[in-house]
Amino acid sequence: MDIDQGTLYPLLRRLEDQGLLQSEWKLEGSRPRRYYVISPAGAEVLAQLTAEWRGLNEVMGKLT
């Protein structure tokens, strides 16, 4: 999936502000880079959304 960085980085910051991601700066090479990982709260939300998505797909599958 091609995502413009003008879309991606504000989204990552918003998810971090909501406590769903955590980030840290690492110095690699000539410049620092920010690395993101899912937080425990983010993992919970992901599990909930995944369950909802699977349920929706199951219902939609029964319609065809």
All heavy atoms as a GROMACS GRO file, in nm:
protein
  515
    1MET      N    1   0.085  -0.116   0.000
    1MET     CA    2   0.000   0.000   0.000
    1MET      C    3   0.090   0.123   0.000
    1MET      O    4   0.181   0.134   0.082
    1MET     CB    5  -0.089  -0.003   0.125
    1MET     CG    6  -0.179   0.114   0.134
    1MET     SD    7  -0.287   0.127   0.280
    1MET     CE    8  -0.313  -0.036   0.334
    2ASP      N    9   0.064   0.212  -0.090
    2ASP     CA   10   0.143   0.334  -0.102
    2ASP      C   11   0.076   0.444  -0.020
    2ASP      O   12  -0.038   0.482  -0.048
    2ASP     CB   13   0.153   0.373  -0.250
    2ASP     CG   14   0.249   0.487  -0.272
    2ASP    OD1   15   0.341   0.504  -0.191
    2ASP    OD2   16   0.232   0.558  -0.373
    3ILE      N   17   0.146   0.494   0.082
    3ILE     CA   18   0.094   0.600   0.168
    3ILE      C   19   0.193   0.715   0.167
    3ILE      O   20   0.312   0.696   0.194
    3ILE     CB   21   0.073   0.551   0.312
    3ILE    CG1   22  -0.026   0.435   0.316
    3ILE    CG2   23   0.024   0.665   0.401
    3ILE    CD1   24  -0.042   0.373   0.451
    4ASP      N   25   0.145   0.833   0.138
    4ASP     CA   26   0.227   0.953   0.138
    4ASP      C   27   0.273   0.983   0.280
    4ASP      O   28   0.197   0.968   0.376
    4ASP     CB   29   0.146   1.070   0.081
    4ASP     CG   30   0.229   1.194   0.067
    4ASP    OD1   31   0.314   1.198  -0.024
    4ASP    OD2   32   0.208   1.286   0.149
    5GLN      N   33   0.398   1.028   0.296
    5GLN     CA   34   0.447   1.056   0.430
    5GLN      C   35   0.374   1.172   0.497
    5GLN      O   36   0.367   1.180   0.619
    5GLN     CB   37   0.598   1.077   0.431
    5GLN     CG   38   0.650   1.189   0.350
    5GLN     CD   39   0.802   1.194   0.356
    5GLN    OE1   40   0.863   1.141   0.448
    5GLN    NE2   41   0.863   1.258   0.258
    6GLY      N   42   0.312   1.258   0.419
    6GLY     CA   43   0.230   1.365   0.474
    6GLY      C   44   0.103   1.312   0.540
    6GLY      O   45   0.040   1.382   0.618
    7THR      N   46   0.066   1.190   0.506
    7THR     CA   47  -0.049   1.124   0.568
    7THR      C   48  -0.002   1.033   0.681
    7THR      O   49  -0.063   1.029   0.788
    7THR     CB   50  -0.123   1.038   0.462
    7THR    OG1   51  -0.168   1.123   0.357
    7THR    CG2   52  -0.241   0.966   0.524
    8LEU      N   53   0.107   0.961   0.658
    8LEU     CA   54   0.153   0.859   0.752
    8LEU      C   55   0.199   0.917   0.885
    8LEU      O   56   0.155   0.873   0.992
    8LEU     CB   57   0.266   0.778   0.689
    8LEU     CG   58   0.327   0.671   0.778
    8LEU    CD1   59   0.224   0.567   0.817
    8LEU    CD2   60   0.446   0.606   0.710
    9TYR      N   61   0.289   1.014   0.882
    9TYR     CA   62   0.348   1.061   1.007
    9TYR      C   63   0.249   1.134   1.098
    9TYR      O   64   0.253   1.112   1.219
    9TYR     CB   65   0.475   1.142   0.979
    9TYR     CG   66   0.584   1.051   0.928
    9TYR    CD1   67   0.621   1.050   0.795
    9TYR    CD2   68   0.646   0.961   1.014
    9TYR    CE1   69   0.720   0.963   0.748
    9TYR    CE2   70   0.743   0.873   0.968
    9TYR     CZ   71   0.779   0.876   0.835
    9TYR     OH   72   0.875   0.788   0.790
   10PRO      N   73   0.158   1.216   1.046
   10PRO     CA   74   0.056   1.271   1.136
   10PRO      C   75  -0.031   1.161   1.199
   10PRO      O   76  -0.069   1.170   1.316
   10PRO     CB   77  -0.027   1.362   1.045
   10PRO     CG   78   0.066   1.400   0.936
   10PRO     CD   79   0.152   1.279   0.913
   11LEU      N   80  -0.060   1.057   1.122
   11LEU     CA   81  -0.139   0.946   1.175
   11LEU      C   82  -0.062   0.874   1.286
   11LEU      O   83  -0.119   0.843   1.392
   11LEU     CB   84  -0.174   0.849   1.062
   11LEU     CG   85  -0.253   0.725   1.102
   11LEU    CD1   86  -0.384   0.762   1.168
   11LEU    CD2   87  -0.277   0.638   0.981
   12LEU      N   88   0.066   0.849   1.265
   12LEU     CA   89   0.147   0.784   1.368
   12LEU      C   90   0.152   0.868   1.496
   12LEU      O   91   0.138   0.816   1.607
   12LEU     CB   92   0.289   0.757   1.317
   12LEU     CG   93   0.304   0.648   1.212
   12LEU    CD1   94   0.446   0.648   1.156
   12LEU    CD2   95   0.268   0.513   1.269
   13ARG      N   96   0.169   0.999   1.481
   13ARG     CA   97   0.172   1.087   1.598
   13ARG      C   98   0.037   1.088   1.671
   13ARG      O   99   0.032   1.087   1.794
   13ARG     CB  100   0.212   1.229   1.558
   13ARG     CG  101   0.362   1.241   1.532
   13ARG     CD  102   0.408   1.384   1.520
   13ARG     NE  103   0.354   1.451   1.401
   13ARG     CZ  104   0.407   1.442   1.279
   13ARG    NH1  105   0.515   1.371   1.260
   13ARG    NH2  106   0.354   1.506   1.178
   14ARG      N  107  -0.071   1.086   1.595
   14ARG     CA  108  -0.204   1.083   1.656
   14ARG      C  109  -0.226   0.953   1.733
   14ARG      O  110  -0.278   0.954   1.844
   14ARG     CB  111  -0.311   1.100   1.546
   14ARG     CG  112  -0.446   1.137   1.602
   14ARG     CD  113  -0.546   1.176   1.494
   14ARG     NE  114  -0.491   1.263   1.392
   14ARG     CZ  115  -0.500   1.242   1.260
   14ARG    NH1  116  -0.565   1.138   1.215
   14ARG    NH2  117  -0.447   1.325   1.175
   15LEU      N  118  -0.184   0.841   1.676
   15LEU     CA  119  -0.197   0.713   1.744
   15LEU      C  120  -0.111   0.710   1.871
   15LEU      O  121  -0.152   0.654   1.974
   15LEU     CB  122  -0.159   0.598   1.651
   15LEU     CG  123  -0.256   0.571   1.536
   15LEU    CD1  124  -0.196   0.472   1.438
   15LEU    CD2  125  -0.391   0.521   1.589
   16GLU      N  126   0.005   0.773   1.865
   16GLU     CA  127   0.089   0.780   1.984
   16GLU      C  128   0.024   0.869   2.090
   16GLU      O  129   0.024   0.834   2.209
   16GLU     CB  130   0.228   0.833   1.948
   16GLU     CG  131   0.324   0.828   2.064
   16GLU     CD  132   0.465   0.868   2.026
   16GLU    OE1  133   0.484   0.938   1.925
   16GLU    OE2  134   0.556   0.828   2.100
   17ASP      N  135  -0.033   0.981   2.050
   17ASP     CA  136  -0.103   1.069   2.144
   17ASP      C  137  -0.219   0.998   2.212
   17ASP      O  138  -0.252   1.026   2.327
   17ASP     CB  139  -0.155   1.195   2.073
   17ASP     CG  140  -0.045   1.291   2.034
   17ASP    OD1  141   0.069   1.278   2.086
   17ASP    OD2  142  -0.071   1.379   1.948
   18GLN      N  143  -0.282   0.905   2.141
   18GLN     CA  144  -0.394   0.829   2.196
   18GLN      C  145  -0.347   0.711   2.282
   18GLN      O  146  -0.428   0.639   2.338
   18GLN     CB  147  -0.483   0.777   2.083
   18GLN     CG  148  -0.554   0.886   2.007
   18GLN     CD  149  -0.627   0.833   1.885
   18GLN    OE1  150  -0.622   0.715   1.853
   18GLN    NE2  151  -0.693   0.923   1.814
   19GLY      N  152  -0.215   0.690   2.289
   19GLY     CA  153  -0.161   0.582   2.370
   19GLY      C  154  -0.162   0.446   2.301
   19GLY      O  155  -0.140   0.344   2.366
   20LEU      N  156  -0.185   0.444   2.171
   20LEU     CA  157  -0.192   0.318   2.098
   20LEU      C  158  -0.058   0.275   2.041
   20LEU      O  159  -0.039   0.159   2.007
   20LEU     CB  160  -0.297   0.328   1.986
   20LEU     CG  161  -0.438   0.365   2.035
   20LEU    CD1  162  -0.532   0.384   1.917
   20LEU    CD2  163  -0.490   0.263   2.132
   21LEU      N  164   0.035   0.370   2.029
   21LEU     CA  165   0.171   0.342   1.984
   21LEU      C  166   0.269   0.403   2.083
   21LEU      O  167   0.235   0.498   2.155
   21LEU     CB  168   0.198   0.405   1.847
   21LEU     CG  169   0.129   0.350   1.725
   21LEU    CD1  170   0.168   0.429   1.602
   21LEU    CD2  171   0.158   0.204   1.706
   22GLN      N  172   0.390   0.349   2.083
   22GLN     CA  173   0.501   0.406   2.158
   22GLN      C  174   0.614   0.427   2.059
   22GLN      O  175   0.626   0.352   1.962
   22GLN     CB  176   0.546   0.312   2.269
   22GLN     CG  177   0.438   0.286   2.372
   22GLN     CD  178   0.475   0.173   2.468
   22GLN    OE1  179   0.554   0.085   2.435
   22GLN    NE2  180   0.417   0.176   2.586
   23SER      N  181   0.696   0.528   2.083
   23SER     CA  182   0.808   0.551   1.991
   23SER      C  183   0.934   0.583   2.069
   23SER      O  184   0.928   0.621   2.186
   23SER     CB  185   0.776   0.665   1.895
   23SER     OG  186   0.774   0.788   1.963
   24GLU      N  187   1.045   0.565   2.002
   24GLU     CA  188   1.173   0.605   2.058
   24GLU      C  189   1.265   0.645   1.945
   24GLU      O  190   1.253   0.598   1.833
   24GLU     CB  191   1.235   0.495   2.143
   24GLU     CG  192   1.276   0.370   2.067
   24GLU     CD  193   1.340   0.267   2.158
   24GLU    OE1  194   1.271   0.214   2.245
   24GLU    OE2  195   1.460   0.242   2.138
   25TRP      N  196   1.355   0.736   1.978
   25TRP     CA  197   1.454   0.781   1.882
   25TRP      C  198   1.577   0.692   1.893
   25TRP      O  199   1.620   0.658   2.003
   25TRP     CB  200   1.496   0.925   1.910
   25TRP     CG  201   1.391   1.024   1.874
   25TRP    CD1  202   1.300   1.082   1.957
   25TRP    CD2  203   1.366   1.079   1.744
   25TRP    NE1  204   1.221   1.168   1.888
   25TRP    CE2  205   1.259   1.169   1.756
   25TRP    CE3  206   1.424   1.059   1.620
   25TRP    CZ2  207   1.209   1.240   1.649
   25TRP    CZ3  208   1.374   1.131   1.512
   25TRP    CH2  209   1.268   1.219   1.527
   26LYS      N  210   1.634   0.655   1.779
   26LYS     CA  211   1.760   0.579   1.775
   26LYS      C  212   1.851   0.647   1.675
   26LYS      O  213   1.807   0.689   1.569
   26LYS     CB  214   1.735   0.434   1.731
   26LYS     CG  215   1.658   0.352   1.832
   26LYS     CD  216   1.646   0.209   1.785
   26LYS     CE  217   1.565   0.127   1.884
   26LYS     NZ  218   1.553  -0.012   1.841
   27LEU      N  219   1.977   0.655   1.711
   27LEU     CA  220   2.075   0.713   1.621
   27LEU      C  221   2.136   0.600   1.540
   27LEU      O  222   2.205   0.513   1.593
   27LEU     CB  223   2.184   0.787   1.698
   27LEU     CG  224   2.288   0.859   1.613
   27LEU    CD1  225   2.221   0.963   1.524
   27LEU    CD2  226   2.391   0.926   1.702
   28GLU      N  227   2.105   0.599   1.411
   28GLU     CA  228   2.158   0.498   1.321
   28GLU      C  229   2.214   0.570   1.200
   28GLU      O  230   2.143   0.642   1.131
   28GLU     CB  231   2.049   0.399   1.278
   28GLU     CG  232   2.001   0.312   1.392
   28GLU     CD  233   1.906   0.203   1.346
   28GLU    OE1  234   1.878   0.193   1.225
   28GLU    OE2  235   1.859   0.129   1.432
   29GLY      N  236   2.340   0.550   1.176
   29GLY     CA  237   2.402   0.620   1.064
   29GLY      C  238   2.422   0.766   1.099
   29GLY      O  239   2.460   0.801   1.210
   30SER      N  240   2.391   0.851   1.005
   30SER     CA  241   2.421   0.993   1.022
   30SER      C  242   2.307   1.073   1.085
   30SER      O  243   2.327   1.189   1.119
   30SER     CB  244   2.454   1.053   0.886
   30SER     OG  245   2.342   1.042   0.800
   31ARG      N  246   2.191   1.011   1.101
   31ARG     CA  247   2.080   1.090   1.156
   31ARG      C  248   1.992   1.004   1.245
   31ARG      O  249   1.983   0.883   1.228
   31ARG     CB  250   1.998   1.153   1.045
   31ARG     CG  251   1.932   1.054   0.953
   31ARG     CD  252   1.862   1.126   0.838
   31ARG     NE  253   1.792   1.026   0.758
   31ARG     CZ  254   1.669   1.039   0.716
   31ARG    NH1  255   1.602   1.147   0.746
   31ARG    NH2  256   1.614   0.946   0.644
   32PRO      N  257   1.924   1.068   1.340
   32PRO     CA  258   1.835   0.992   1.428
   32PRO      C  259   1.708   0.950   1.353
   32PRO      O  260   1.663   1.019   1.261
   32PRO     CB  261   1.802   1.090   1.540
   32PRO     CG  262   1.833   1.224   1.488
   32PRO     CD  263   1.933   1.208   1.377
   33ARG      N  264   1.655   0.836   1.394
   33ARG     CA  265   1.531   0.786   1.335
   33ARG      C  266   1.435   0.751   1.448
   33ARG      O  267   1.476   0.707   1.554
   33ARG     CB  268   1.556   0.661   1.251
   33ARG     CG  269   1.640   0.687   1.129
   33ARG     CD  270   1.661   0.559   1.051
   33ARG     NE  271   1.742   0.582   0.936
   33ARG     CZ  272   1.693   0.594   0.813
   33ARG    NH1  273   1.565   0.584   0.791
   33ARG    NH2  274   1.775   0.616   0.711
   34ARG      N  275   1.309   0.771   1.422
   34ARG     CA  276   1.206   0.740   1.521
   34ARG      C  277   1.145   0.605   1.485
   34ARG      O  278   1.104   0.583   1.372
   34ARG     CB  279   1.100   0.848   1.521
   34ARG     CG  280   1.007   0.839   1.637
   34ARG     CD  281   0.919   0.962   1.644
   34ARG     NE  282   0.884   0.982   1.782
   34ARG     CZ  283   0.850   1.096   1.836
   34ARG    NH1  284   0.847   1.202   1.762
   34ARG    NH2  285   0.818   1.103   1.961
   35TYR      N  286   1.139   0.516   1.584
   35TYR     CA  287   1.082   0.384   1.566
   35TYR      C  288   0.956   0.371   1.650
   35TYR      O  289   0.954   0.412   1.767
   35TYR     CB  290   1.183   0.276   1.605
   35TYR     CG  291   1.296   0.264   1.508
   35TYR    CD1  292   1.409   0.344   1.519
   35TYR    CD2  293   1.289   0.176   1.401
   35TYR    CE1  294   1.512   0.335   1.427
   35TYR    CE2  295   1.392   0.165   1.308
   35TYR     CZ  296   1.502   0.246   1.323
   35TYR     OH  297   1.604   0.236   1.232
   36TYR      N  298   0.853   0.314   1.590
   36TYR     CA  299   0.724   0.298   1.656
   36TYR      C  300   0.696   0.150   1.683
   36TYR      O  301   0.729   0.065   1.601
   36TYR     CB  302   0.611   0.352   1.568
   36TYR     CG  303   0.615   0.502   1.549
   36TYR    CD1  304   0.690   0.560   1.447
   36TYR    CD2  305   0.544   0.586   1.632
   36TYR    CE1  306   0.694   0.698   1.429
   36TYR    CE2  307   0.546   0.723   1.616
   36TYR     CZ  308   0.622   0.778   1.514
   36TYR     OH  309   0.625   0.913   1.498
   37VAL      N  310   0.634   0.123   1.798
   37VAL     CA  311   0.586  -0.011   1.832
   37VAL      C  312   0.447   0.003   1.891
   37VAL      O  313   0.412   0.107   1.949
   37VAL     CB  314   0.678  -0.085   1.931
   37VAL    CG1  315   0.814  -0.113   1.870
   37VAL    CG2  316   0.692  -0.010   2.060
   38ILE      N  317   0.368  -0.101   1.878
   38ILE     CA  318   0.234  -0.099   1.934
   38ILE      C  319   0.244  -0.107   2.086
   38ILE      O  320   0.326  -0.180   2.140
   38ILE     CB  321   0.148  -0.212   1.873
   38ILE    CG1  322   0.001  -0.190   1.906
   38ILE    CG2  323   0.197  -0.348   1.916
   38ILE    CD1  324  -0.093  -0.276   1.823
   39SER      N  325   0.162  -0.030   2.155
   39SER     CA  326   0.160  -0.031   2.301
   39SER      C  327   0.066  -0.140   2.350
   39SER      O  328  -0.012  -0.195   2.271
   39SER     CB  329   0.112   0.105   2.352
   39SER     OG  330  -0.026   0.122   2.322
   40PRO      N  331   0.070  -0.173   2.478
   40PRO     CA  332  -0.026  -0.270   2.531
   40PRO      C  333  -0.171  -0.227   2.506
   40PRO      O  334  -0.255  -0.310   2.467
   40PRO     CB  335   0.006  -0.275   2.680
   40PRO     CG  336   0.153  -0.242   2.687
   40PRO     CD  337   0.172  -0.138   2.579
   41ALA      N  338  -0.200  -0.099   2.524
   41ALA     CA  339  -0.336  -0.050   2.495
   41ALA      C  340  -0.368  -0.064   2.347
   41ALA      O  341  -0.480  -0.099   2.309
   41ALA     CB  342  -0.351   0.095   2.539
   42GLY      N  343  -0.270  -0.038   2.262
   42GLY     CA  344  -0.289  -0.053   2.119
   42GLY      C  345  -0.316  -0.197   2.080
   42GLY      O  346  -0.397  -0.225   1.992
   43ALA      N  347  -0.248  -0.290   2.147
   43ALA     CA  348  -0.270  -0.432   2.120
   43ALA      C  349  -0.412  -0.473   2.157
   43ALA      O  350  -0.476  -0.551   2.086
   43ALA     CB  351  -0.168  -0.516   2.195
   44GLU      N  352  -0.464  -0.418   2.267
   44GLU     CA  353  -0.601  -0.447   2.307
   44GLU      C  354  -0.701  -0.393   2.204
   44GLU      O  355  -0.794  -0.463   2.164
   44GLU     CB  356  -0.632  -0.385   2.443
   44GLU     CG  357  -0.568  -0.456   2.559
   44GLU     CD  358  -0.602  -0.392   2.692
   44GLU    OE1  359  -0.714  -0.334   2.704
   44GLU    OE2  360  -0.519  -0.399   2.784
   45VAL      N  361  -0.680  -0.270   2.160
   45VAL     CA  362  -0.769  -0.211   2.061
   45VAL      C  363  -0.761  -0.289   1.930
   45VAL      O  364  -0.863  -0.316   1.866
   45VAL     CB  365  -0.736  -0.061   2.039
   45VAL    CG1  366  -0.811  -0.005   1.919
   45VAL    CG2  367  -0.769   0.018   2.165
   46LEU      N  368  -0.642  -0.329   1.891
   46LEU     CA  369  -0.624  -0.408   1.769
   46LEU      C  370  -0.700  -0.539   1.778
   46LEU      O  371  -0.769  -0.579   1.684
   46LEU     CB  372  -0.476  -0.434   1.742
   46LEU     CG  373  -0.445  -0.523   1.622
   46LEU    CD1  374  -0.498  -0.462   1.493
   46LEU    CD2  375  -0.296  -0.548   1.614
   47ALA      N  376  -0.693  -0.606   1.893
   47ALA     CA  377  -0.765  -0.732   1.911
   47ALA      C  378  -0.916  -0.711   1.901
   47ALA      O  379  -0.987  -0.790   1.836
   47ALA     CB  380  -0.728  -0.796   2.045
   48GLN      N  381  -0.966  -0.604   1.961
   48GLN     CA  382  -1.109  -0.574   1.954
   48GLN      C  383  -1.153  -0.544   1.812
   48GLN      O  384  -1.255  -0.595   1.765
   48GLN     CB  385  -1.143  -0.454   2.044
   48GLN     CG  386  -1.129  -0.481   2.191
   48GLN     CD  387  -1.139  -0.354   2.274
   48GLN    OE1  388  -1.143  -0.242   2.221
   48GLN    NE2  389  -1.141  -0.370   2.405
   49LEU      N  390  -1.077  -0.462   1.743
   49LEU     CA  391  -1.112  -0.426   1.605
   49LEU      C  392  -1.102  -0.546   1.511
   49LEU      O  393  -1.184  -0.561   1.420
   49LEU     CB  394  -1.023  -0.312   1.555
   49LEU     CG  395  -1.044  -0.176   1.621
   49LEU    CD1  396  -0.939  -0.076   1.575
   49LEU    CD2  397  -1.184  -0.124   1.597
   50THR      N  398  -1.005  -0.631   1.535
   50THR     CA  399  -0.990  -0.752   1.454
   50THR      C  400  -1.110  -0.844   1.473
   50THR      O  401  -1.163  -0.899   1.376
   50THR     CB  402  -0.859  -0.826   1.489
   50THR    OG1  403  -0.750  -0.738   1.463
   50THR    CG2  404  -0.842  -0.952   1.408
   51ALA      N  405  -1.154  -0.860   1.598
   51ALA     CA  406  -1.271  -0.944   1.626
   51ALA      C  407  -1.396  -0.887   1.559
   51ALA      O  408  -1.476  -0.961   1.500
   51ALA     CB  409  -1.291  -0.957   1.776
   52GLU      N  410  -1.412  -0.756   1.567
   52GLU     CA  411  -1.527  -0.691   1.502
   52GLU      C  412  -1.521  -0.710   1.351
   52GLU      O  413  -1.622  -0.737   1.287
   52GLU     CB  414  -1.531  -0.543   1.536
   52GLU     CG  415  -1.568  -0.514   1.680
   52GLU     CD  416  -1.562  -0.367   1.715
   52GLU    OE1  417  -1.559  -0.281   1.624
   52GLU    OE2  418  -1.559  -0.336   1.836
   53TRP      N  419  -1.403  -0.695   1.293
   53TRP     CA  420  -1.386  -0.711   1.148
   53TRP      C  421  -1.418  -0.853   1.106
   53TRP      O  422  -1.488  -0.874   1.007
   53TRP     CB  423  -1.244  -0.674   1.109
   53TRP     CG  424  -1.216  -0.690   0.962
   53TRP    CD1  425  -1.146  -0.790   0.904
   53TRP    CD2  426  -1.262  -0.606   0.856
   53TRP    NE1  427  -1.144  -0.773   0.767
   53TRP    CE2  428  -1.215  -0.660   0.736
   53TRP    CE3  429  -1.338  -0.490   0.854
   53TRP    CZ2  430  -1.242  -0.601   0.613
   53TRP    CZ3  431  -1.364  -0.431   0.730
   53TRP    CH2  432  -1.316  -0.488   0.612
   54ARG      N  433  -1.371  -0.952   1.181
   54ARG     CA  434  -1.399  -1.091   1.147
   54ARG      C  435  -1.548  -1.121   1.158
   54ARG      O  436  -1.604  -1.193   1.075
   54ARG     CB  437  -1.319  -1.184   1.238
   54ARG     CG  438  -1.173  -1.186   1.200
   54ARG     CD  439  -1.095  -1.287   1.281
   54ARG     NE  440  -0.957  -1.287   1.236
   54ARG     CZ  441  -0.852  -1.304   1.314
   54ARG    NH1  442  -0.869  -1.324   1.443
   54ARG    NH2  443  -0.732  -1.303   1.263
   55GLY      N  444  -1.612  -1.065   1.259
   55GLY     CA  445  -1.757  -1.083   1.273
   55GLY      C  446  -1.832  -1.022   1.156
   55GLY      O  447  -1.926  -1.082   1.103
   56LEU      N  448  -1.791  -0.904   1.115
   56LEU     CA  449  -1.854  -0.837   1.001
   56LEU      C  450  -1.833  -0.918   0.874
   56LEU      O  451  -1.926  -0.937   0.795
   56LEU     CB  452  -1.798  -0.696   0.985
   56LEU     CG  453  -1.852  -0.613   0.870
   56LEU    CD1  454  -2.002  -0.592   0.885
   56LEU    CD2  455  -1.780  -0.480   0.863
   57ASN      N  456  -1.713  -0.969   0.854
   57ASN     CA  457  -1.686  -1.051   0.736
   57ASN      C  458  -1.770  -1.178   0.736
   57ASN      O  459  -1.817  -1.222   0.631
   57ASN     CB  460  -1.538  -1.088   0.728
   57ASN     CG  461  -1.455  -0.976   0.668
   57ASN    OD1  462  -1.504  -0.892   0.594
   57ASN    ND2  463  -1.328  -0.977   0.700
   58GLU      N  464  -1.788  -1.236   0.852
   58GLU     CA  465  -1.869  -1.358   0.862
   58GLU      C  466  -2.014  -1.329   0.823
   58GLU      O  467  -2.076  -1.403   0.747
   58GLU     CB  468  -1.862  -1.412   1.006
   58GLU     CG  469  -1.933  -1.544   1.023
   58GLU     CD  470  -1.920  -1.596   1.165
   58GLU    OE1  471  -1.814  -1.575   1.227
   58GLU    OE2  472  -2.016  -1.658   1.212
   59VAL      N  473  -2.068  -1.219   0.874
   59VAL     CA  474  -2.206  -1.181   0.840
   59VAL      C  475  -2.218  -1.152   0.691
   59VAL      O  476  -2.312  -1.197   0.625
   59VAL     CB  477  -2.249  -1.058   0.923
   59VAL    CG1  478  -2.380  -1.000   0.871
   59VAL    CG2  479  -2.262  -1.095   1.070
   60MET      N  480  -2.122  -1.078   0.636
   60MET     CA  481  -2.125  -1.044   0.494
   60MET      C  482  -2.114  -1.171   0.409
   60MET      O  483  -2.178  -1.180   0.304
   60MET     CB  484  -2.013  -0.946   0.459
   60MET     CG  485  -2.027  -0.811   0.525
   60MET     SD  486  -2.179  -0.724   0.482
   60MET     CE  487  -2.140  -0.677   0.317
   61GLY      N  488  -2.033  -1.267   0.454
   61GLY     CA  489  -2.020  -1.393   0.381
   61GLY      C  490  -2.148  -1.471   0.375
   61GLY      O  491  -2.174  -1.543   0.277
   62LYS      N  492  -2.232  -1.458   0.474
   62LYS     CA  493  -2.359  -1.530   0.477
   62LYS      C  494  -2.462  -1.465   0.384
   62LYS      O  495  -2.562  -1.529   0.349
   62LYS     CB  496  -2.413  -1.534   0.620
   62LYS     CG  497  -2.332  -1.623   0.710
   62LYS     CD  498  -2.385  -1.621   0.851
   62LYS     CE  499  -2.298  -1.709   0.941
   62LYS     NZ  500  -2.346  -1.705   1.080
   63LEU      N  501  -2.439  -1.342   0.345
   63LEU     CA  502  -2.532  -1.272   0.258
   63LEU      C  503  -2.520  -1.314   0.112
   63LEU      O  504  -2.611  -1.291   0.033
   63LEU     CB  505  -2.514  -1.120   0.268
   63LEU     CG  506  -2.546  -1.058   0.403
   63LEU    CD1  507  -2.511  -0.910   0.402
   63LEU    CD2  508  -2.693  -1.078   0.439
   64THR      N  509  -2.407  -1.370   0.075
   64THR     CA  510  -2.388  -1.403  -0.066
   64THR      C  511  -2.433  -1.543  -0.099
   64THR      O  512  -2.455  -1.628  -0.023
   64THR     CB  513  -2.239  -1.390  -0.106
   64THR    OG1  514  -2.161  -1.475  -0.022
   64THR    CG2  515  -2.195  -1.248  -0.096
   0.00000   0.00000   0.00000
